[in-house]
Amino acid sequence: MGGMSQTHRRVLLAKPRGYCAGVDRAVQAVEIALGKFGAPVYVRKQIVHNKHVVRELEKRGAVFVEETDEVPEGSVVVFSAHGIAPQVREEARQRNLTQIDATCPLVTKVHNEAKRFAANDYDILLIGHEGHEEVIGTSGEAPASIHLVDGPQGVGGVEVKDPAKVVWLSQTTLSVDETVQTVAALKTKFPQLIDPPSDDICYATQNRQAAVKAIAPECEVVIVVGSRNSSNSVRLVGVAKDAGANAAYLVDDAGEMDEAWFAGATTVGVTSGASVPELLVEGVLGKLAALGFAEVEEVEAVKERMSFQLPRELRK
């Protein structure tokens, strides 16, 4: 029997993985808008950061644009899950667009925190990635008050009006551990820094990271299904490596997997980012089965039961 264990190949499948409530709601919003208004429905930015989702919606008549001024006057526009700065809404009003706001409610919560602290004359230290749509949208709520801090290395350059009136907020899709490090560095520099009323890193980001942490120590390789521009998917790769996987790779789909990654491996972990359809995970599992990793064990770290109402404009 001893020899058997050498060839015993298995997959540990992380749960929760894939679609979060905000993504599910945003994708549905575009589908329902197409049904209600007919094609074309314009979408400002990628509705969610997944190229397969975008391609499927394009086939059904969604037209993706970068900015509001690319949308013909009087058309229907959907705002992506990542949120928008207030001026974007104003531009849409001026173009007489029918606006459907698919911003995730958990992103809206951060916007509301930013507005409230700015109104009370706080400096806001926003932990997040420069250029990410969510950061651009949140910063737009109070550009004079918000300073972006992109990880622990960004702490040194931060300057504030009054060190007694400083609060930190964060992008919803960061690594929990890295954010803790950044906050610690900020508190060393600003001892009176106050915490947000509730954690800004969203339930789905935290749960997907917890699930990959649970499987990574047993895995030689972890495959994270997700697109390169998906912040939460990219973070899962780092979390997997930090938690003990020898290697971790981000792939959009099974076609991007390299057989050489699995040479000598006995346990492969699989998870997916919050904007990833389960069909793409099934494709990865299929390819792994063909390579001899046929046994799949799902490991559930946290129970997830979150759902959100559709955008107001689309409710019956």
Buried (B, 14 or more C-beta within 10 A) or exposed (E): EEEEEEEEBBBBBBBBBBBBBBBBBBBBBBBBBBEEBEEBBBBBBBBBBBBBBBEBBEEEBBBBEEEBEEBEEEBBBBBBBBBBBEEBBEBBEEBEBBBBBBBBBBBBBBBEBBBBBBEEEBBBBBBBBEEBBBBBBBBBBBEEBBBBBBBBEBBEEBEBEEEEBBBBBBBBBBBBBBBEEBBEBBBEBBEEBBEBEEBBBBBBBBBBBBBBBBBBEBBBBBBBBBBEBBBBBBBBBBBBBBBEBEBBBBBBBBEEBEEEBBEEBBBBBBBBBBBBBEEBBEBBBEBBBEBBBEEBEEBEBBEBEBEBEBBEBBEE
